[in-house]
């Protein structure tokens, strides 16, 4: 393992680009959960996702970067905005979105635990390996590694996603009470 | 090439692309007005310049000098950001489209495209999916009812047709085996019937679906419910005026050109075409001419559709998108995948 000193860090231009992307990204992520206007929160989320796409570009992972833009910014977040706009998005009205302290603490615990988990997984998997320089990953290589070496995890992940989708519908759907059914007002 | 040369080439390309798109918009608006006028047995613009060609310039200058009215209930930052968000993706998409064959200057080979990405097709789809933000932000930040209705319509429409658009490209990628636009153009070179290249037009369903979805993505008639004048005034740009409105307008026409240019590049052989045995110093002109001939022909189809078809109803739009276009695309993907598999690997029993 090569020891990295502060001098090395400052002499690498990529690090400054990284900072220029990462600092706004962290700020955007923080504003997603703190802004009291739902539409603003969603737009900060766009900023955070755009920042992560830019980080992927910095790593030479073009495919992943544009896939993030296409799938997350271009589709998922647009659906968020769509949902907000047809339900509640009055301009200039600040809705009280904050949760009680109890919920905040548990949210902090869960996200902290997730961070530690991912950090440990990434460090044990890659350690101090460095990315080959100036090498843009070919799309065909990604396809090959997904559908040959990692085909089983890939399929497992898609089943997990399907389960999450079904779970989301089950949680979001409120079963109508007997009175509502009697009045003919079943709602999704 | 050294770093500075790369930077300089890139800067020149971007400047040329920007100037080209702006002047093309001027021509395209005039072209559309003249064609629609002919189809409706009118004269169209005649006063400014020969055949009224300078009418768009006059209109543009007028819009520049008009007051940009800001209604009281807008959310200002987003209200200003929306027209910019409309224009930026439109300009960026054009940068990956090659408008002619690479030419050599001294010992350097220069591509007639802003850049070529390994994942250019994905890049185009990603950026065109960002166009919806302009409409949504404009609609929401205007603080008015008609823009909001237009924005809600737009987001539903653009998401639906974007799916069909992306799926229509799957057979193209499988057929050519690459996601780089330069490689897709190169794959369409070749001699067929003495001068025609073997274009990707053999993937007819993909071509049709991509073009129809493209018309819907640019919110043009018959899919222009987003700005249906008779129902919701101007739709998302009702509260915009002056230069800010001009930016939306500009973005719309650049998008029309982009979709036509992409269709040309992906299906009609891009800049490939006969050069009639012209000498080397002249031969680089023909590809550029062919590219623009094909693209303008497709722009004409845009205008032709607009002049011919009435606006769809909202439920028809959704039915057509989700119940016709997307299932059709899925069936076509399965069929074409089987055919491409046979072509590449031979029959499984053989």
Boltz contact constraints between the chains, C-beta under 6 A:
constraints:
  - contact:
      token1: [A, 62]
      token2: [B, 118]
      max_distance: 6.0
  - contact:
      token1: [A, 62]
      token2: [B, 119]
      max_distance: 6.0
  - contact:
      token1: [A, 63]
      token2: [B, 119]
      max_distance: 6.0
  - contact:
      token1: [A, 66]
      token2: [B, 119]
      max_distance: 6.0
  - contact:
      token1: [A, 66]
      token2: [B, 122]
      max_distance: 6.0
  - contact:
      token1: [A, 66]
      token2: [B, 123]
      max_distance: 6.0
  - contact:
      token1: [A, 66]
      token2: [B, 126]
      max_distance: 6.0
  - contact:
      token1: [A, 69]
      token2: [B, 126]
      max_distance: 6.0
  - contact:
      token1: [A, 70]
      token2: [B, 125]
      max_distance: 6.0
  - contact:
      token1: [A, 70]
      token2: [B, 126]
      max_distance: 6.0
  - contact:
      token1: [A, 70]
      token2: [B, 129]
      max_distance: 6.0
  - contact:
      token1: [A, 74]
      token2: [B, 126]
      max_distance: 6.0
  - contact:
      token1: [A, 74]
      token2: [B, 129]
      max_distance: 6.0
  - contact:
      token1: [A, 74]
      token2: [B, 130]
      max_distance: 6.0
  - contact:
      token1: [A, 78]
      token2: [B, 132]
      max_distance: 6.0
  - contact:
      token1: [A, 78]
      token2: [B, 155]
      max_distance: 6.0
  - contact:
      token1: [A, 78]
      token2: [B, 159]
      max_distance: 6.0
  - contact:
      token1: [A, 81]
      token2: [B, 136]
      max_distance: 6.0
  - contact:
      token1: [A, 82]
      token2: [B, 155]
      max_distance: 6.0
  - contact:
      token1: [A, 85]
      token2: [B, 152]
      max_distance: 6.0
  - contact:
      token1: [A, 86]
      token2: [B, 152]
      max_distance: 6.0
  - contact:
      token1: [A, 91]
      token2: [B, 75]
      max_distance: 6.0
  - contact:
      token1: [A, 91]
      token2: [B, 143]
      max_distance: 6.0
  - contact:
      token1: [A, 136]
      token2: [B, 118]
      max_distance: 6.0
  - contact:
      token1: [A, 139]
      token2: [B, 119]
      max_distance: 6.0
  - contact:
      token1: [A, 139]
      token2: [B, 179]
      max_distance: 6.0
